[in-house]
């Protein structure tokens, strides 16, 4: 496998990782912002509730998107191994 092919596969890997992690990061960010706004309005200063709420929301998002995440990772793996076999046959 040539250096250029390794770079392209690494770039694809990073794009897939970013794409797979985006729903979880967005959910955690939105919950954090909403909870911070709620704390500012009510003057509630409980920091542990923020972590508990984020944990629940991130778990729900992971459970709902697990099939899609697995499909994306499997598709990338299939492409990677096909590319490795194709370069090996050359």
C-alpha angles and dihedrals in degrees: 000000000000125000092248092055091050090051092050092049091047090050091050089048092055092048091051091048091051092046093049094047097045098085092051094046093047092049093049092047094049092047091047092051094046091048092048090051090049091050091049093050096045096033088231111160103192110132097179093062090062092058093046093051092046090049092053094046094046090049091052092048091049091049093049095045099037094103092050092045091050091048092052093049092046091049090051091048092050090050092047095051092044089052091048092051092047092051091046092056093055 
